[in-house]
Amino acid sequence: MNYELKNALLNALYARAIAFTRKQKSLIFLAMDAFWIALTFTVSQALVLGIWPNARLLSLIGIHLLILVPLGVAMIVVTGLHRVRLNAYQMRSAGQTAAVAMALGLIGAVMAILPESQITPAGCVLFSSSFLILSVGSRQVLRDIVLAVYRHGKTRKRVLIYGAGQTGQQLAAALATDDAVEPVCFVDDNPTLQSLTLSGLTVYAPVQVPDLIVQKRIDRVVIAMPSVSQPVQARIARSLREMGCEVLSLPSFADLIEIGDTARSVPQMQMASLLGRNRLEKELPGVSDTYHGRRILVTGAGGSIGSEICRQLLTCNPQSLVLLDHSELALYAIDKELSDLRSPVPIVPVLGSIGERSLMRHILKQYKIDVVLHAAAYKHVPMVECNMVEGLRNNVIGTRILADEAKRAGVARFTLISSDKAVRPTSAMGCSKRLAELIVQDLATRSPNTVFSMVRFGNVLGSSGSVVPLFQDQIARGGPVTVTHPEVTRYFMTIPEAVRLVLLAGSIAQGGDVLVLDMGAPVAIRDVARRMIEGAGLSVRDQDTPNGDIEITYSGLRPGEKLHEELLISPDMITTPHPKIMRAQESHLSELEMANVMKDLRRIIESRDDKAARALLDRWIEGRSPTGPRLNLSNE
């Protein structure tokens, strides 16, 4: 049959199939079963009696047919077999058909032993089995034809099911009639299952997976082994992904019902449990009055902190919100998110860098900015350490340009988002943030119209560079979880806490303030790793528990990293209107000293001289402690 004829026939069948109503289809099945009863009873008796089906045979068994066919139809109606859809006709429905066939065979056998009966018990046994075969078989054939008709022209995603146990077989049965997904085969490491056929699919060994993917054109692999530990599943998934397959992991169907699981992943821990303390976010007062009706510029608006600043500012109903970021993708994402909220606040996305003076001047003038929240910075310690000059250019020169232009434009408030790494810094990133603080402190002493301030806090959980997403990814892959040093500690807070502090700092600052949050005790990173592993329902593998799931390994401090971070250079603190927020008293450079620093820094950036950059930081940064591991730079 050529392709055009086959295509036309399938289209015609599809049109005819969808034209039937549900009631009409039920009547067709009922008539088909009545026909099979009459045919199989007649043929089976003819074979046993040795009489070719003719008028004489029909006269011998006619009365029996008048009894059996109505009874069979009645039993089919009672059991509802005629209403079972073809794509739902499986073992349970076949069992119901078998029950009807046995009942009809018993009725025929009873009639056979009656006086003057013309039929035989042997013929009734043959009748019962023949009816069962034809009734079930005809439905299976019709089912295959109907599925071929309905799937004509559709492309189904071919799936390999890894795990031939109960969950895998249930998945195969569920997908057998799916129009979008086609289960192709099983893979299982149990030798007793290999080479068997389960749910119509062959079971293969794991070593055959690479060949199966190619030969059977596998699009996706579904791991259906919910009883296997998550690290084992993660290792299997990783090896499958290396073969170029999309991999999913399926929980048991019982879990889907009992606990609503939709996919196996590392459970998300509550941030408060990682911090080992209660969250401070709710302890901070509201700040909406400070930003209500103001025109606000947020730099680094696409980053973890910047985007949360934008979200919280929208609730303050500012007059307008200008978003600045040099990442097109990050700016697009936050602009779309805020726009989808349909807030009445005008949102203006601006693509560009804080290092472009003409752009900063244009933004501040064009949008008549009242408040600047400066979150734009390179923040990843190892990355800035091996790109020191560029980190200083962005974090220091960029801050100077923006702050100068804010002062020139008469901006009411300028708040710098700083870091605890600026305190006695060992890293280039920490030094760059401290220099940015010194710039703001210097301008605060000679800016009568602009209130310059900065807020300093520790690490935020969940940001792009924090340990939480890193550890989550490592746990999902089966480990190990890498910590730099057994004794390393950090101050932590959630992103909403940090942002609430930033906004609050801008509202209570008086000029030149370094505002610091009482963040409680520092947290050991190894404890965070252990809590996350245990929070995922797994155990730590160590000397005490050699059979644990996930191992914690130590990679050593990276260049510029410290064992312990600090929040203050000087122990002197001044209270603020809120007990959880303190104002640090810290010295700063004079205007002349700051001018010399900027002059030298611009020369260093022009020459890309890392050695000179390090010498400048060692000279001017108070408490600079370059004791950590250092990079072997080519010009040193």
FIPADREN-403189 format. One record per residue (C-alpha): residue in three letters; x, y, z. Coordinates in nm, 2 decimals. Last residue first. Layout:
   residuo        X        Y        Z
       ALA        X        Y        Z
...
***
This chain:
   residuo        X        Y        Z
       GLU     5.48     3.93     4.02
       ASN     5.37     3.99     3.67
       SER     5.25     3.63     3.61
       LEU     5.03     3.62     3.91
       ASN     5.07     3.32     4.15
       LEU     4.75     3.37     4.35
       ARG     4.77     3.41     4.72
       PRO     4.65     3.19     5.01
       GLY     4.55     3.39     5.31
       THR     4.77     3.62     5.51
       PRO     4.70     3.95     5.33
       SER     4.57     4.12     5.64
       ARG     4.45     4.48     5.56
       GLY     4.36     4.63     5.89
       GLU     4.32     4.97     5.74
       ILE     4.33     4.97     5.36
       TRP     4.57     5.23     5.22
       ARG     4.91     5.07     5.19
       ASP     4.83     4.70     5.14
       LEU     4.56     4.80     4.88
       LEU     4.81     5.01     4.68
       ALA     5.07     4.74     4.69
       ARG     4.81     4.49     4.56
       ALA     4.72     4.71     4.27
       ALA     5.09     4.77     4.19
       LYS     5.13     4.39     4.16
       ASP     4.82     4.36     3.95
       ASP     4.93     4.62     3.69
       ARG     4.65     4.66     3.43
       SER     4.84     4.97     3.30
       GLU     4.52     5.19     3.28
       ILE     4.38     5.03     3.59
       ILE     4.70     5.11     3.79
       ARG     4.69     5.47     3.67
       ARG     4.33     5.50     3.77
       LEU     4.41     5.35     4.11
       ASP     4.70     5.59     4.17
       LYS     4.48     5.90     4.11
       MET     4.19     5.75     4.31
       VAL     4.42     5.69     4.61
       ASN     4.58     6.03     4.58
       ALA     4.23     6.19     4.58
       MET     4.13     5.99     4.89
       GLU     4.44     6.11     5.07
       LEU     4.35     6.47     4.99
       GLU     3.99     6.43     5.10
       SER     4.10     6.27     5.42
       LEU     4.08     5.89     5.46
       HIS     3.83     5.73     5.70
       SER     3.80     5.63     6.06
       GLU     3.52     5.40     6.19
       GLN     3.25     5.45     6.44
       ALA     2.99     5.18     6.37
       ARG     2.62     5.25     6.39
       MET     2.42     4.95     6.53
       ILE     2.10     4.78     6.42
       LYS     1.92     4.51     6.62
       PRO     1.82     4.76     6.89
       HIS     1.64     4.99     6.64
       PRO     1.65     5.37     6.69
       THR     2.02     5.35     6.65
       THR     2.29     5.26     6.91
       ILE     2.65     5.37     6.87
       MET     2.94     5.11     6.85
       ASP     3.31     5.13     6.93
       PRO     3.47     4.79     6.86
       SER     3.66     4.93     6.56
       ILE     3.70     4.74     6.23
       LEU     3.36     4.58     6.27
       LEU     3.16     4.30     6.10
       GLU     3.42     4.03     6.10
       GLU     3.47     3.72     5.89
       HIS     3.64     3.40     6.01
       LEU     3.87     3.15     5.82
       LYS     3.95     3.41     5.56
       GLU     3.94     3.38     5.18
       GLY     4.17     3.58     4.95
       PRO     4.29     3.28     4.74
       ARG     4.07     2.97     4.82
       LEU     4.08     2.81     5.16
       GLY     4.13     2.43     5.14
       SER     3.92     2.17     4.96
       TYR     3.76     1.99     5.26
       THR     3.53     1.69     5.20
       ILE     3.19     1.62     5.34
       GLU     3.06     1.27     5.24
       ILE     2.70     1.20     5.15
       ASP     2.51     0.87     5.21
       GLY     2.64     0.72     5.53
       ASN     2.78     0.37     5.54
       PRO     3.11     0.48     5.70
       THR     2.91     0.64     5.99
       ASP     3.17     0.72     6.26
       GLN     3.45     0.77     6.02
       ASP     3.24     0.99     5.79
       ARG     2.94     0.96     5.56
       VAL     2.67     1.22     5.65
       SER     2.32     1.09     5.64
       LEU     2.03     1.16     5.41
       GLY     1.67     1.29     5.45
       ALA     1.75     1.61     5.27
       GLY     1.75     1.80     5.60
       GLU     2.03     1.56     5.71
       ILE     2.25     1.68     5.41
       MET     2.15     2.04     5.46
       ARG     2.22     2.03     5.83
       ARG     2.56     1.87     5.77
       ALA     2.66     2.13     5.51
       VAL     2.55     2.42     5.73
       ASP     2.74     2.27     6.02
       ARG     3.05     2.25     5.80
       ILE     3.01     2.61     5.72
       ALA     3.03     2.71     6.09
       VAL     2.78     2.98     6.17
       PRO     2.88     3.32     6.31
       ALA     2.69     3.43     6.63
       GLY     2.41     3.68     6.62
       MET     2.36     3.90     6.31
       ASP     2.34     4.24     6.50
       LEU     2.31     4.44     6.19
       VAL     2.57     4.70     6.10
       LEU     2.52     5.06     5.98
       VAL     2.83     5.25     5.86
       ASP     2.70     5.61     5.87
       GLY     2.86     5.89     5.67
       GLY     2.54     6.10     5.68
       GLN     2.24     6.08     5.92
       ALA     2.11     5.73     5.82
       ILE     1.77     5.64     5.95
       SER     1.58     5.58     5.63
       GLY     1.86     5.45     5.41
       ALA     1.96     5.21     5.68
       LEU     1.60     5.08     5.69
       LEU     1.61     5.00     5.32
       VAL     1.94     4.82     5.35
       LEU     1.83     4.64     5.66
       ARG     1.51     4.52     5.48
       VAL     1.73     4.41     5.20
       ALA     1.95     4.20     5.42
       GLU     1.66     4.04     5.60
       PRO     1.48     3.96     5.26
       ILE     1.81     3.80     5.14
       THR     1.84     3.58     5.44
       MET     2.13     3.63     5.69
       PHE     2.46     3.46     5.75
       TYR     2.78     3.54     5.93
       ARG     3.05     3.30     5.83
       THR     3.27     3.03     5.98
       VAL     3.56     2.82     5.85
       GLU     3.69     2.56     6.10
       PRO     3.68     2.25     5.89
       HIS     3.81     2.43     5.58
       THR     3.69     2.49     5.22
       VAL     3.38     2.28     5.24
       THR     3.29     2.05     4.96
       VAL     2.98     1.83     4.96
       PRO     3.06     1.49     4.80
       GLY     2.81     1.43     4.68
       GLY     2.52     1.23     4.53
       ARG     2.44     1.47     4.25
       ALA     2.15     1.62     4.43
       ILE     2.37     1.68     4.74
       GLN     2.63     1.87     4.52
       ASP     2.35     2.08     4.37
       GLN     2.20     2.17     4.71
       PHE     2.55     2.24     4.85
       LEU     2.62     2.49     4.57
       PRO     2.27     2.65     4.60
       VAL     2.33     2.69     4.98
       VAL     2.70     2.79     4.97
       SER     2.63     3.14     4.84
       GLY     2.74     3.28     4.50
       SER     2.40     3.31     4.32
       SER     2.23     3.42     4.64
       GLY     2.03     3.16     4.85
       LEU     2.16     3.26     5.19
       VAL     2.31     3.60     5.22
       ASN     2.67     3.64     5.35
       GLY     2.74     3.91     5.60
       PHE     2.63     4.27     5.65
       ARG     2.74     4.63     5.60
       VAL     2.51     4.92     5.52
       MET     2.64     5.24     5.38
       SER     2.55     5.60     5.41
       PHE     2.56     5.93     5.21
       VAL     2.29     6.19     5.29
       THR     2.30     6.43     4.99
       ASN     2.24     6.81     5.02
       PRO     2.53     6.91     5.25
       SER     2.78     6.69     5.08
       ARG     3.13     6.75     5.22
       THR     3.18     6.49     5.50
       ALA     2.95     6.24     5.33
       LEU     3.18     6.24     5.02
       ASP     3.47     6.10     5.22
       GLN     3.26     5.83     5.39
       VAL     3.12     5.72     5.05
       ILE     3.47     5.70     4.90
       LEU     3.59     5.51     5.21
       GLU     3.31     5.26     5.18
       ALA     3.40     5.20     4.81
       LEU     3.76     5.14     4.93
       ARG     3.63     4.89     5.18
       LYS     3.43     4.71     4.90
       SER     3.74     4.69     4.68
       CYS     3.95     4.56     4.97
       GLY     3.69     4.29     5.04
       MET     3.70     4.19     4.67
       ALA     4.07     4.19     4.66
       SER     4.07     3.95     4.95
       THR     4.24     3.96     5.29
       PRO     4.01     4.23     5.43
       ARG     4.03     4.38     5.77
       VAL     3.66     4.45     5.75
       ALA     3.54     4.49     5.39
       LYS     3.45     4.12     5.38
       ASP     3.16     4.21     5.61
       SER     3.00     4.35     5.29
       SER     2.87     4.68     5.15
       ILE     2.54     4.80     5.00
       LEU     2.60     5.17     4.95
       THR     2.31     5.41     5.03
       PHE     2.27     5.75     4.86
       ARG     1.99     5.98     4.98
       ALA     1.86     6.32     4.87
       VAL     2.02     6.32     4.52
       GLY     2.14     6.67     4.44
       ALA     2.25     6.60     4.09
       ARG     2.62     6.67     4.17
       LYS     2.61     6.45     4.47
       ALA     2.46     6.17     4.27
       GLU     2.71     6.22     4.00
       ASP     3.00     6.19     4.24
       ALA     2.85     5.88     4.40
       LEU     2.80     5.71     4.07
       ILE     3.15     5.79     3.94
       ARG     3.31     5.69     4.28
       THR     3.11     5.37     4.30
       GLY     3.22     5.27     3.94
       ILE     3.58     5.36     4.02
       VAL     3.58     5.13     4.33
       ASN     3.36     4.82     4.25
       ASN     3.40     4.82     3.88
       ARG     3.76     4.93     3.83
       LEU     3.87     4.75     4.15
       GLY     3.72     4.42     4.03
       GLU     3.88     4.47     3.68
       VAL     4.22     4.52     3.84
       MET     4.19     4.21     4.06
       ASN     4.07     3.96     3.81
       CYS     4.21     3.65     3.98
       GLU     4.10     3.77     4.32
       VAL     3.77     3.91     4.18
       MET     3.67     3.56     4.07
       PRO     3.78     3.40     4.40
       VAL     3.58     3.64     4.61
       HIS     3.26     3.66     4.41
       LYS     3.11     4.00     4.47
       TYR     3.15     4.21     4.16
       ALA     2.94     4.51     4.24
       ALA     2.61     4.68     4.17
       ALA     2.40     4.72     4.49
       HIS     2.39     5.11     4.50
       LEU     2.05     5.22     4.63
       VAL     2.01     5.58     4.50
       VAL     1.72     5.80     4.62
       ASP     1.57     6.12     4.47
       ILE     1.63     6.06     4.10
       LYS     1.51     6.32     3.86
       TYR     1.45     6.06     3.58
       GLN     1.65     6.24     3.31
       LYS     1.90     6.40     3.55
       LEU     2.00     6.09     3.74
       ILE     1.99     5.87     3.43
       HIS     2.19     6.11     3.22
       ARG     2.46     6.17     3.47
       MET     2.50     5.79     3.52
       LEU     2.51     5.74     3.14
       SER     2.78     6.01     3.10
       ARG     2.99     5.86     3.38
       GLU     2.99     5.51     3.24
       GLY     3.15     5.30     3.52
       ILE     2.80     5.23     3.67
       SER     2.75     5.01     3.36
       GLY     2.45     4.99     3.12
       LEU     2.10     4.86     3.04
       VAL     1.83     5.07     3.19
       PRO     1.49     4.92     3.29
       VAL     1.23     5.18     3.38
       ILE     0.94     5.08     3.60
       PRO     0.64     5.31     3.65
       VAL     0.46     5.23     3.98
       PRO     0.10     5.12     3.91
       SER     0.20     4.76     3.98
       ARG     0.10     4.51     3.72
       LEU     0.29     4.23     3.90
       ASP     0.39     4.10     3.55
       SER     0.60     4.42     3.51
       LEU     0.80     4.33     3.82
       GLU     0.89     3.99     3.70
       LYS     0.95     4.11     3.34
       ASP     1.19     4.38     3.46
       ILE     1.36     4.14     3.69
       ALA     1.43     3.89     3.41
       TYR     1.52     4.14     3.14
       LEU     1.77     4.30     3.37
       ALA     1.93     3.97     3.45
       LEU     1.95     3.87     3.08
       GLU     2.09     4.21     2.97
       SER     2.36     4.21     3.24
       HIS     2.50     4.56     3.29
       ASP     2.22     4.65     3.53
       LEU     2.02     4.96     3.62
       LEU     1.65     4.95     3.73
       VAL     1.47     5.28     3.76
       LEU     1.16     5.28     3.99
       SER     0.91     5.57     3.99
       GLN     0.68     5.76     4.23
       PRO     0.75     5.50     4.50
       ASN     0.47     5.29     4.63
       CYS     0.64     5.13     4.93
       THR     0.53     4.78     4.83
       LEU     0.73     4.83     4.50
       LEU     1.04     4.89     4.71
       GLN     1.03     4.54     4.85
       ARG     1.05     4.38     4.50
       CYS     1.31     4.62     4.38
       ILE     1.53     4.56     4.68
       GLU     1.49     4.18     4.62
       SER     1.62     4.23     4.27
       GLY     1.92     4.42     4.39
       ILE     2.02     4.17     4.65
       SER     2.02     3.86     4.42
       GLY     2.13     4.05     4.11
       GLY     1.92     4.21     3.84
       ALA     1.89     4.55     3.99
       GLY     2.27     4.59     4.01
       THR     2.20     4.96     4.06
       VAL     1.86     5.07     4.20
       LEU     1.75     5.42     4.12
       ILE     1.45     5.57     4.31
       ARG     1.20     5.85     4.24
       ARG     1.02     5.90     4.57
       GLY     0.65     5.89     4.64
       HIS     0.68     5.65     4.93
       TYR     1.05     5.57     4.99
       THR     1.09     5.69     5.35
       ASP     0.73     5.62     5.45
       SER     0.75     5.25     5.34
       VAL     1.03     5.17     5.59
       GLY     0.87     4.90     5.81
       PRO     1.04     4.79     6.13
       LEU     1.29     4.51     6.15
       GLU     1.20     4.22     6.38
       LYS     1.01     4.03     6.11
       GLU     1.33     4.00     5.91
       LEU     1.54     3.88     6.20
       ARG     1.48     3.51     6.14
       ASN     1.52     3.29     6.44
       ARG     1.85     3.12     6.49
       GLY     2.05     2.82     6.38
       LEU     2.12     2.98     6.05
       LEU     2.04     2.67     5.85
       SER     1.72     2.61     6.05
       ALA     1.61     2.97     5.99
       MET     1.67     2.92     5.61
       GLN     1.40     2.65     5.60
       MET     1.54     2.35     5.41
       GLN     1.45     2.28     5.06
       PRO     1.42     1.90     4.99
       VAL     1.69     1.77     4.75
       SER     1.49     1.65     4.45
       ARG     1.27     1.36     4.36
       ALA     0.97     1.46     4.15
       THR     0.60     1.52     4.19
       ASP     0.57     1.42     4.56
       GLY     0.21     1.47     4.70
       ILE     0.27     1.31     5.03
       GLU     0.03     1.01     5.04
       ILE    -0.09     1.00     4.68
       LEU     0.24     1.07     4.49
       ASP     0.42     0.87     4.76
       ALA     0.21     0.57     4.67
       PHE     0.29     0.62     4.31
       SER     0.66     0.58     4.39
       PRO     0.88     0.88     4.32
       LEU     1.00     0.94     3.96
       SER     1.35     1.07     3.86
       LEU     1.39     1.24     3.52
       VAL     1.68     1.22     3.28
       GLU     1.73     1.39     2.94
       CYS     1.99     1.18     2.76
       GLY     2.33     1.28     2.61
       MET     2.53     0.99     2.73
       GLU     2.68     1.21     3.01
       ARG     2.32     1.26     3.12
       LEU     2.29     0.88     3.18
       SER     2.61     0.88     3.40
       ARG     2.48     1.17     3.61
       ALA     2.13     1.01     3.65
       ILE     2.29     0.69     3.78
       ARG     2.50     0.88     4.02
       ALA     2.20     1.09     4.14
       GLN     1.99     0.77     4.19
       VAL     2.27     0.62     4.40
       PRO     2.29     0.94     4.60
       GLN     1.91     0.94     4.65
       SER     1.89     0.60     4.80
       VAL     1.70     0.33     4.60
       SER     1.34     0.27     4.71
       PRO     1.21     0.52     4.45
       MET     1.35     0.33     4.16
       ALA     1.17     0.46     3.85
       ILE     1.45     0.66     3.68
       VAL     1.29     0.80     3.36
       VAL     1.52     0.82     3.06
       ARG     1.43     1.05     2.77
       ASP     1.47     1.07     2.39
       ILE     1.56     0.71     2.32
       ARG     1.62     0.63     1.95
       LYS     1.59     0.25     1.99
       GLN     1.93     0.17     1.84
       VAL     2.11     0.47     1.98
       ILE     1.98     0.49     2.33
       LEU     1.97     0.11     2.35
       ASP     2.34     0.08     2.26
       PRO     2.44     0.32     2.54
       VAL     2.20     0.14     2.78
       GLN     2.33    -0.21     2.73
       VAL     2.55    -0.21     3.04
       PRO     2.24    -0.14     3.25
       ALA     2.09    -0.48     3.16
       TYR     1.77    -0.51     2.95
       VAL     1.41    -0.58     3.03
       THR     1.17    -0.62     2.73
       LEU     0.84    -0.43     2.73
       GLY     0.49    -0.57     2.71
       SER     0.40    -0.49     3.07
       LEU     0.71    -0.70     3.16
       THR     0.91    -0.91     2.91
       LEU     1.20    -1.09     3.06
       SER     1.55    -1.06     2.92
       GLN     1.68    -0.92     3.25
       LEU     1.45    -0.97     3.55
       THR     1.65    -1.23     3.74
       PRO     1.97    -1.03     3.67
       ASN     1.85    -0.73     3.87
       ASP     2.03    -0.43     3.74
       ASP     1.72    -0.31     3.55
       VAL     1.66    -0.14     3.22
       PHE     1.31    -0.14     3.07
       CYS     1.20    -0.08     2.72
       VAL     1.02     0.16     2.47
       PRO     0.76     0.35     2.67
       GLU     0.59     0.59     2.42
       VAL     0.50     0.95     2.53
       ALA     0.27     1.20     2.36
       ASP    -0.04     1.00     2.28
       ASP    -0.04     0.80     2.61
       THR    -0.20     0.46     2.59
       ALA     0.09     0.26     2.72
       LEU     0.21     0.55     2.94
       ALA     0.02     0.44     3.25
       ALA     0.11     0.07     3.21
       ALA     0.48     0.16     3.17
       LEU     0.46     0.38     3.48
       GLN     0.30     0.10     3.68
       GLN     0.57    -0.13     3.56
       GLY     0.84     0.11     3.66
       THR     0.69     0.17     4.01
       GLN     0.65    -0.21     4.07
       GLY     1.00    -0.30     3.97
       ALA     1.15    -0.27     3.62
       GLY     1.38     0.02     3.70
       TYR     1.52     0.26     3.44
       ILE     1.23     0.32     3.20
       LEU     1.34     0.42     2.85
       VAL     1.12     0.68     2.69
       ARG     1.05     0.76     2.33
       LYS     0.87     1.10     2.29
       ARG     0.58     1.05     2.05
       THR     0.55     1.22     1.71
       LYS     0.20     1.25     1.58
       GLY     0.10     1.20     1.21
       HIS    -0.13     0.91     1.29
       ARG    -0.16     0.87     1.66
       TYR    -0.54     0.85     1.66
       VAL    -0.54     0.60     1.38
       ALA    -0.26     0.38     1.52
       LEU    -0.43     0.39     1.86
       VAL    -0.76     0.28     1.70
       ILE    -0.60    -0.01     1.51
       ASP    -0.41    -0.13     1.83
       ARG    -0.73    -0.11     2.03
       LEU    -0.93    -0.29     1.76
       VAL    -0.68    -0.57     1.77
       GLN    -0.69    -0.58     2.15
       ARG    -1.07    -0.57     2.15
       SER    -1.09    -0.86     1.90
       GLY    -0.85    -1.06     2.11
       VAL    -1.04    -1.02     2.43
       SER    -1.37    -1.13     2.28
       LEU    -1.22    -1.39     2.05
       ILE    -1.01    -1.56     2.31
       LEU    -1.29    -1.56     2.58
       PHE    -1.55    -1.68     2.33
       SER    -1.32    -1.97     2.23
       SER    -1.25    -2.07     2.59
       SER    -1.62    -2.09     2.67
       PHE    -1.72    -2.26     2.35
       LEU    -1.45    -2.53     2.39
       VAL    -1.58    -2.60     2.74
       CYS    -1.94    -2.61     2.61
       GLY    -1.84    -2.85     2.33
       ALA    -1.70    -3.08     2.58
       PRO    -2.03    -3.07     2.78
       THR    -2.21    -3.19     2.47
       ILE    -2.52    -3.05     2.29
       GLN    -2.84    -3.22     2.17
       SER    -3.02    -3.22     2.50
       GLU    -3.28    -3.50     2.54
       PRO    -3.26    -3.50     2.92
       LEU    -3.05    -3.21     3.07
       ILE    -2.68    -3.27     3.09
       ALA    -2.60    -3.03     2.81
       MET    -2.81    -2.75     2.96
       VAL    -2.59    -2.76     3.27
       ALA    -2.28    -2.75     3.05
       GLY    -2.41    -2.45     2.85
       ILE    -2.48    -2.26     3.17
       LEU    -2.13    -2.35     3.29
       GLY    -1.97    -2.23     2.97
       LEU    -2.17    -1.90     2.98
       ALA    -2.05    -1.84     3.34
       MET    -1.69    -1.92     3.24
       ALA    -1.71    -1.68     2.94
       VAL    -1.86    -1.40     3.17
       ALA    -1.58    -1.45     3.42
       ALA    -1.32    -1.45     3.15
       THR    -1.46    -1.11     3.02
       GLN    -1.43    -0.97     3.37
       GLY    -1.07    -1.09     3.39
       ALA    -1.00    -0.92     3.05
       SER    -1.14    -0.60     3.21
       ARG    -0.90    -0.62     3.50
       MET    -0.61    -0.71     3.28
       GLN    -0.65    -0.42     3.04
       TYR    -0.92    -0.24     2.84
       ALA    -0.85     0.13     2.92
       ASN    -0.74     0.22     2.57
       LEU    -1.05     0.04     2.43
       ARG    -1.29     0.22     2.65
       VAL    -1.50     0.00     2.88
       ARG    -1.88     0.06     2.82
       HIS    -1.95    -0.29     2.67
       LEU    -1.78    -0.45     2.97
       GLY    -2.03    -0.29     3.21
       THR    -2.05    -0.60     3.43
       VAL    -2.43    -0.59     3.42
       VAL    -2.44    -0.52     3.05
       ILE    -2.20    -0.81     2.98
       MET    -2.41    -1.04     3.20
       ALA    -2.73    -0.94     3.01
       VAL    -2.56    -0.99     2.67
       GLY    -2.45    -1.34     2.78
       LEU    -2.79    -1.43     2.90
       PRO    -2.96    -1.30     2.58
       VAL    -2.71    -1.51     2.37
       LEU    -2.72    -1.82     2.59
       ILE    -3.10    -1.88     2.59
       LEU    -3.19    -1.83     2.23
       LEU    -2.86    -2.00     2.14
       HIS    -2.97    -2.31     2.34
       ILE    -3.30    -2.32     2.15
       GLY    -3.11    -2.31     1.82
       ILE    -2.87    -2.60     1.91
       LEU    -3.03    -2.89     1.72
       SER    -3.20    -2.67     1.46
       LEU    -2.88    -2.49     1.40
       LEU    -2.70    -2.82     1.34
       ARG    -2.96    -2.93     1.09
       ALA    -2.95    -2.59     0.91
       ASN    -2.58    -2.62     0.86
       PRO    -2.25    -2.60     1.05
       TRP    -2.06    -2.92     0.95
       ILE    -2.15    -3.19     1.20
       GLY    -1.87    -3.38     1.38
       LEU    -2.05    -3.34     1.71
       VAL    -1.75    -3.19     1.89
       LEU    -1.65    -2.96     1.60
       ALA    -2.01    -2.86     1.53
       GLN    -2.06    -2.78     1.90
       SER    -1.76    -2.56     1.90
       VAL    -1.86    -2.38     1.58
       THR    -2.22    -2.30     1.70
       PHE    -2.11    -2.19     2.05
       THR    -1.83    -1.98     1.91
       LEU    -2.05    -1.81     1.65
       ALA    -2.34    -1.73     1.88
       ILE    -2.13    -1.60     2.16
       TRP    -1.90    -1.41     1.92
       PHE    -2.20    -1.23     1.76
       ALA    -2.34    -1.13     2.10
       ASP    -1.99    -0.99     2.19
       MET    -1.98    -0.78     1.87
       ALA    -2.33    -0.65     1.93
       LEU    -2.24    -0.53     2.28
       PHE    -1.92    -0.37     2.15
       ILE    -2.11    -0.19     1.87
       LEU    -2.38    -0.08     2.13
       SER    -2.11     0.07     2.35
       LYS    -1.96     0.26     2.05
       GLN    -2.30     0.40     1.97
       LYS    -2.35     0.52     2.33
       ARG    -2.01     0.70     2.33
       THR    -2.09     0.88     2.01
       PHE    -1.93     0.78     1.68
       ALA    -1.80     1.05     1.46
       ILE    -1.45     1.04     1.61
       ALA    -1.39     0.70     1.47
       ARG    -1.53     0.78     1.12
       ALA    -1.29     1.08     1.08
       TYR    -1.00     0.88     1.21
       LEU    -1.08     0.59     0.98
       ALA    -1.09     0.83     0.68
       ASN    -0.76     0.99     0.78
       LEU    -0.61     0.65     0.82
       LEU    -0.73     0.54     0.47
       ALA    -0.60     0.86     0.31
       ASN    -0.26     0.82     0.47
       LYS    -0.24     0.46     0.36
       LEU    -0.34     0.55     0.01
       GLU    -0.08     0.83    -0.01
       TYR     0.19     0.62     0.14
       ASN     0.16     0.33    -0.10
       MET     0.00     0.00     0.00
***
